[in-house]
Amino acid sequence: MSTEGQERFQTLHELVKAAKLRLNANIWDYLVGATETETTMLRNRAALDAWAFRPRVLRDVSTVDSGGDFLGKRRIRLPVALAPVGSLDSFDPGGAATAGRAAAEFGVPIIVSSVTEPGLEGSAQANPDGAKIFQLYVRGGPEFVDEHIHRATDAGYDAFAITVDTAHYSRRERDIAKRFVKHWRARSGGMNHQAALSWADIARVRAAHPNVTLILKGIGTGEDAAMAVEHGIEVVYVSNHGGRQLDHGRGSLAVLPEVVEAVGGRARVWMDGGISRGTDLVKAVALGAELVGLGRLYCYGLAAAGQEGVARVLKLLEDEVQTCLGLLGATSFAEVNRSMLHPVAPVVMPHVHSAFPLLAEPERGY
C-alpha cells in the first residue's frame, strides 16, 4: 500500500468510517444489515466477546509467525480468506477482481461468490496466481452444478464451495422498509433448486468429481458436520451467512466447538461470522478453526479505498494478530489452543460495530 494510504488508515475503524462516507444509504445497509431482528448477527459478536484470554509470560516471543495453511497446498500470510460476498461491485467497480488482486498481493485466498462481478472466469483472470475458491449458489439442476465445477477447475480455482444455508431467501428488513430491491437480487432466479438441494445431491457431486476439493459453507450443527464428513467433504465451513439468513440462530463461534468435535480431525474446519479484530481470529483458531473468513471487514476496505483498502485491512489485522500472539506467549498459531481462553460475560452490548468502540454510537448511524 502507498505511504499515503498507510498514513490515512492507522486503525481498522478508520476504514469503516471511510466506507460509510463513500457508500449510499441503501448499499451501506446491505453491508451492515442482517435478517429480521438481526439477532443472529448480534450473537456472532456476542459469541466472540464471551471469551477472555489467559496469557502466559516469560516466553521468548521476539519472533512471531502469524502465517497459516491453505488446504495443504501453500502457506498463507494469515489463516484467513476473503469470504464470498455478493455484488462486490457495489463497493468498488472492479468487484471480485479488485478484491482478489488485494488478496493475492497480501498472500491470502479469496472465495469468489457466484453472484458477484466480474464472474467466475473474470475474477480468476484478474488473480491468476493467487489462492482462490469458487462458491456456488445452486440455481439449476445437476448439469448446472457440474458445468460450474468444470469451469472453476479450468479457470484455476483451488477448491469449490457450495453454500447450503440459503434454502429460502431471508427477510432483510432494512431493504424491505426502504423498498430497496438489490439489482442482483431482482435478476436472480432458480431459487427452487437451492431449496430442493439435499444430501443426495452432495453425494452425487462427490461421486462425479472425486478430484475436486469440496467445501460445504453454512454448517451450523455438529450433526450436519458429521454428515458432511460422511459424504467425503474436505472442508466443513461453519457460517450463518453473517446473520443474513436464519434469525435467532447461534453465533458462529458458539457453534464451532461442537463442529470441531463432530469432525474429529477427519476434515478441515473453517468458520466466519463477525470477525472484526485480530483477537477474534486468535479466538477462532484457539477453538479449532484452521481458517477464518472475513466478510464485512474487507468490504469496508474495498469501499473505502479499493485494492489498497483491502490490503490495508489485512495488514492492520496482521499487526493486531501478531501483537495478540506475542502477548499470549505464543510464537505462532501452532501454539494456540483452548487453554488460552476463559469463558466470561461480555462487557458491552453487541452491535455490528461494537468491536470498534471509537466509532460514533449506534444511534448516530453506525
C-alpha positions in Angstrom: 0.0 0.0 0.0 1.2 3.5 -0.7 2.7 5.6 2.2 -0.3 8.0 1.8 -2.7 5.1 2.3 -0.8 3.8 5.4 -0.9 7.3 6.9 -4.5 7.8 6.2 -5.7 4.5 7.8 -3.9 3.7 11.1 -6.8 1.7 12.6 -9.5 -0.6 11.3 -12.3 1.7 12.4 -11.0 4.5 10.2 -11.7 2.2 7.2 -15.2 1.6 8.5 -15.9 5.3 8.7 -14.4 6.0 5.3 -16.6 3.2 3.8 -19.8 4.7 5.2 -18.9 8.1 3.7 -18.4 6.6 0.3 -21.5 4.4 0.1 -25.1 5.4 -0.4 -27.5 4.5 2.4 -29.0 1.5 0.6 -25.7 -0.2 -0.1 -24.4 0.7 3.4 -27.5 -1.0 4.9 -26.9 -4.0 2.7 -23.4 -4.3 4.0 -24.0 -3.9 7.7 -27.5 -5.3 8.0 -28.9 -8.8 8.6 -32.2 -10.6 8.7 -35.4 -9.5 10.6 -34.4 -8.7 14.2 -30.7 -9.1 13.3 -30.3 -11.3 16.4 -28.0 -13.9 14.7 -25.7 -11.1 13.6 -25.5 -9.7 17.2 -24.9 -13.2 18.5 -21.9 -13.6 16.2 -20.4 -10.6 18.1 -21.6 -11.8 21.5 -20.0 -15.3 20.9 -16.7 -13.7 20.2 -16.9 -11.4 23.3 -17.8 -14.4 25.5 -14.2 -15.5 25.7 -11.2 -13.8 27.5 -7.6 -14.7 27.1 -5.3 -16.5 29.6 -1.8 -15.2 28.7 1.4 -16.9 29.5 4.5 -14.8 30.2 8.3 -15.1 30.2 8.4 -16.9 26.9 10.6 -15.8 24.0 8.3 -14.1 21.6 10.8 -11.9 19.9 9.8 -13.6 16.6 6.1 -14.2 15.9 4.9 -16.1 12.8 1.2 -15.4 12.1 1.0 -17.5 8.9 -1.4 -20.3 8.2 -2.0 -23.2 5.9 -4.3 -23.3 2.8 -5.6 -26.8 2.0 -2.1 -28.2 2.5 -1.2 -26.6 -0.8 0.6 -23.4 0.3 1.5 -21.3 3.2 -0.5 -18.1 3.6 0.3 -14.9 5.4 -2.6 -15.1 7.8 -5.1 -18.0 8.3 -7.9 -16.0 6.7 -9.7 -15.9 3.4 -11.9 -13.1 1.9 -15.3 -14.8 2.3 -17.8 -14.8 -0.6 -19.8 -11.7 -0.8 -22.5 -11.0 -3.4 -22.2 -7.9 -5.6 -18.7 -6.7 -4.5 -19.0 -4.4 -7.5 -21.4 -2.3 -5.3 -18.4 -1.4 -3.2 -15.9 -1.0 -5.9 -16.4 -1.2 -9.7 -13.8 -4.0 -10.0 -15.7 -6.2 -7.6 -14.1 -9.6 -7.0 -11.3 -8.7 -9.4 -10.1 -5.8 -7.2 -10.6 -7.8 -4.0 -8.8 -10.8 -5.5 -5.8 -8.7 -6.5 -5.5 -7.4 -3.0 -5.7 -10.9 -1.5 -3.0 -12.2 -3.8 -0.8 -9.2 -3.2 -1.0 -9.7 0.6 -0.9 -13.5 0.4 -4.3 -14.9 1.4 -7.1 -16.6 -0.5 -10.3 -15.2 -1.9 -13.6 -17.1 -2.1 -15.4 -15.7 -5.1 -19.2 -15.6 -5.0 -21.3 -16.8 -7.9 -23.3 -13.6 -7.6 -20.6 -11.1 -7.9 -18.9 -9.4 -10.9 -16.8 -9.9 -13.0 -17.9 -13.5 -12.7 -16.2 -16.9 -12.5 -13.7 -16.5 -15.3 -13.2 -12.7 -15.0 -12.4 -13.0 -11.3 -9.9 -15.8 -11.9 -8.2 -13.9 -14.8 -7.6 -10.9 -12.5 -5.9 -13.2 -10.0 -4.1 -15.9 -11.9 -1.5 -16.9 -9.3 -3.3 -16.2 -6.0 -5.1 -18.8 -4.0 -8.8 -18.9 -4.8 -12.0 -20.8 -4.3 -15.3 -20.5 -6.2 -18.6 -20.5 -4.3 -21.9 -21.6 -5.8 -25.5 -20.8 -5.1 -27.4 -23.6 -6.8 -29.7 -22.2 -9.4 -30.1 -25.2 -11.6 -30.1 -29.0 -11.7 -27.1 -31.4 -11.9 -25.9 -30.0 -15.2 -25.8 -26.5 -13.8 -23.7 -27.6 -10.9 -21.3 -29.8 -13.0 -20.8 -27.0 -15.5 -19.7 -24.6 -12.8 -17.4 -27.2 -11.3 -15.7 -27.8 -14.7 -15.5 -24.1 -15.4 -13.9 -23.4 -12.0 -11.4 -26.2 -12.4 -10.5 -24.9 -15.9 -10.1 -21.4 -14.5 -7.6 -22.5 -11.9 -9.6 -22.4 -8.7 -8.2 -24.4 -5.9 -11.5 -25.7 -4.5 -15.2 -25.5 -4.9 -17.7 -24.4 -2.3 -21.4 -25.0 -2.2 -23.5 -22.8 0.1 -26.1 -24.8 2.0 -27.8 -22.3 4.3 -29.9 -20.4 1.8 -32.8 -22.8 1.1 -35.1 -19.8 1.4 -34.1 -16.2 0.9 -34.5 -14.3 4.2 -36.4 -11.1 5.0 -33.9 -8.3 5.3 -36.0 -5.6 6.7 -33.5 -2.7 6.2 -34.1 -3.3 2.5 -37.8 -4.0 2.7 -38.6 -0.9 4.8 -37.0 1.3 2.2 -38.5 -0.7 -0.7 -34.9 -1.2 -1.9 -34.5 -4.1 -4.3 -30.9 -5.0 -5.0 -30.3 -5.2 -8.7 -28.5 -8.6 -8.4 -31.5 -9.9 -6.4 -34.0 -8.6 -8.9 -32.4 -10.6 -11.8 -31.8 -13.8 -9.9 -33.8 -16.9 -10.4 -33.8 -20.6 -9.8 -34.2 -20.4 -6.0 -36.3 -23.6 -6.2 -33.1 -25.6 -7.0 -31.4 -24.3 -3.8 -34.5 -25.1 -1.8 -34.6 -28.7 -3.1 -30.8 -29.3 -2.5 -30.3 -32.4 -0.4 -27.6 -34.8 0.9 -28.3 -37.0 -2.1 -27.2 -34.1 -4.4 -24.0 -33.7 -2.3 -23.3 -37.5 -2.7 -23.8 -37.2 -6.5 -21.4 -34.2 -6.7 -18.8 -36.0 -4.6 -19.0 -39.1 -6.8 -19.0 -37.2 -10.1 -16.0 -35.0 -9.1 -13.7 -37.2 -7.0 -10.6 -35.0 -7.5 -12.2 -31.7 -6.7 -11.7 -30.3 -3.1 -15.3 -29.7 -1.9 -16.4 -27.3 0.8 -19.9 -27.0 2.3 -20.4 -23.5 3.6 -23.2 -22.8 6.1 -22.9 -25.7 8.5 -24.5 -24.8 11.9 -24.6 -28.1 13.9 -22.3 -30.9 14.8 -24.9 -33.3 13.3 -24.6 -31.8 9.8 -20.8 -31.5 10.2 -20.7 -35.3 10.8 -22.9 -35.8 7.7 -20.6 -33.7 5.6 -17.6 -35.8 6.6 -19.5 -39.0 5.9 -20.2 -37.6 2.4 -16.5 -37.1 1.7 -16.4 -33.3 2.2 -12.9 -31.9 2.7 -13.8 -28.6 4.4 -16.7 -28.1 6.8 -17.3 -24.3 6.8 -19.2 -23.0 9.9 -21.3 -20.0 8.9 -24.6 -18.3 9.4 -24.2 -16.0 6.4 -23.2 -13.1 8.7 -26.6 -13.3 10.3 -28.3 -12.7 7.0 -30.3 -16.0 6.8 -31.9 -17.6 9.8 -32.8 -15.1 12.5 -32.3 -16.1 16.2 -29.5 -18.5 15.3 -26.4 -19.1 17.4 -23.2 -17.1 16.9 -20.7 -18.9 14.7 -18.0 -19.1 17.4 -20.6 -20.7 19.7 -21.2 -23.4 17.1 -17.5 -24.0 16.3 -16.6 -26.3 19.2 -19.3 -28.8 18.6 -18.5 -28.9 14.9 -14.8 -29.5 15.6 -15.7 -32.3 18.0 -18.1 -33.9 15.4 -15.5 -33.7 12.6 -12.9 -35.2 14.9 -9.9 -34.4 12.6 -11.4 -36.1 9.6 -11.8 -32.8 7.6 -10.7 -29.2 7.8 -12.9 -26.8 9.8 -13.3 -23.2 8.7 -15.6 -20.5 10.0 -16.8 -17.0 9.6 -19.2 -14.7 11.5 -18.4 -11.3 13.0 -14.6 -11.5 12.7 -13.6 -7.9 13.1 -10.3 -7.8 15.1 -7.1 -9.8 15.3 -8.2 -11.1 18.7 -11.3 -12.5 17.1 -9.1 -14.5 14.7 -7.0 -15.9 17.5 -10.0 -17.0 19.5 -11.4 -18.8 16.5 -8.1 -20.7 15.9 -7.9 -21.5 19.6 -11.4 -23.1 19.4 -10.4 -25.3 16.4 -10.8 -23.3 13.2 -8.0 -23.8 10.7 -9.0 -20.8 8.6 -11.4 -17.9 9.2 -13.4 -16.0 6.6 -13.6 -12.2 6.6 -16.8 -10.7 5.3 -17.9 -7.2 6.2 -14.4 -6.3 7.4 -12.7 -6.5 4.0 -15.7 -4.9 2.3 -15.1 -1.8 4.4 -11.6 -1.7 3.0 -12.9 -2.3 -0.6 -15.5 0.5 -0.3 -13.0 2.9 1.4 -10.1 2.6 -0.9 -10.4 -0.3 -3.4 -7.5 -2.7 -3.7 -5.3 -0.6 -1.3 -8.1 -0.5 1.2 -8.5 -4.3 1.3 -4.7 -4.7 1.6 -4.7 -2.2 4.4 -7.4 -4.1 6.3 -5.3 -7.2 6.0 -2.1 -5.5 7.2 -3.8 -3.9 10.2 -5.3 -7.3 11.1 -1.9 -8.9 10.8 -0.5 -6.3 13.2 -3.2 -7.0 15.7 -2.8 -10.8 15.4 1.0 -10.6 16.0 0.5 -8.4 19.0 -2.1 -10.7 20.4 0.0 -13.8 19.8 3.1 -12.2 21.4 1.2 -11.1 24.5 -0.4 -14.5 24.8 3.1 -16.0 24.9 2.8 -17.8 21.5 5.2 -17.5 18.6 2.8 -19.0 16.1 -0.7 -20.3 15.7 0.6 -23.8 16.3 1.0 -22.9 19.9 -2.6 -21.5 20.2 -5.2 -23.8 21.9 -8.3 -23.7 24.1 -6.2 -23.5 27.3 -5.6 -19.9 26.4 -9.3 -19.0 26.7 -11.6 -18.5 29.6 -15.4 -18.0 29.4 -16.6 -14.6 30.6 -19.6 -12.3 30.4 -19.3 -9.7 27.6 -18.7 -6.2 28.8 -20.7 -4.4 26.1 -24.0 -5.0 24.3 -23.2 -6.5 20.9 -23.6 -4.4 17.8 -22.4 -4.8 14.2 -19.6 -2.3 15.1 -19.1 -2.9 18.9 -15.6 -4.2 18.1 -14.8 -0.6 17.2 -15.6 1.5 20.3 -14.1 4.7 18.8 -16.8 4.8 16.1 -19.8 7.0 16.7 -22.5 5.5 18.8 -25.1 3.2 17.0 -27.8 5.8 17.3 -25.6 8.1 15.1 -25.9 5.7 12.2 -23.0 3.3 12.6 
